[in-house]
């Protein structure tokens, strides 16, 4: 099976334009699509879609998505692996063709075409990579990370690179999908995303300070012995920055 690519994370906020500007200023992400009130940001691999409120979806971190080789041929694999609510999405979406839910109810978009609605020239590298903190982690809380990991390896061909009693770290070769049990926290579901730090963290910390956000340091959930930055974006949603020196 061809490995799927985790290239889409979507959030819902009351003021998408304002939040998009924060991620552009603080982390150097590039705007590549604006449709009504929604804004799509890009880091060279992953698209961060900042969408307006929906009558049915929760605010904050809302769903994520994979580009797959063939959506139709994946449907029986999804069923066998325990996916639910496999439904087609309305036409005209910038990315998704189908929406599914993993065995723990986390919503996932599937696309066989990717972001082909975005003109190629917008995806040219028009930003200074030295100033960009790319989104390279998605963290999902689970009471049974190993069991949930089997779904993502069976359906999307993700590779487990770290396994411990409280976590499994999967990768598509670029993104890390971190399945984490924060025992005794009983909460499950989409938790946060993480941006990759640079070799020198001073510039990132300076930009965060200019945004007047409070940051704290804590243990890195993936690389034991390392630290990561925790912050709340202007909409009070958890964001981490890892790989900081």
ABEGO torsion letter per residue (X at the ends): XBBBBBABBBBBBABAAAAAAAAAAAAGBBBABBBEABBBBBAGABBBBBBBBBAABBBEBABBBBBBABAAAAAAAAAAAGBBGBBBBBBGBAABABBBBBAAGBBBBBBAAEBAABBAAAABBABBAAABBBBABBBBBBABAAAAAAAAAAAAGBBBABBBAABBBBBAGABBBBBBBBOABABBEBABBBBBBBABAAAAAAAAAAAGBBBBBBBBAABBGBBBBBBBBAAGBBBBBBGBX
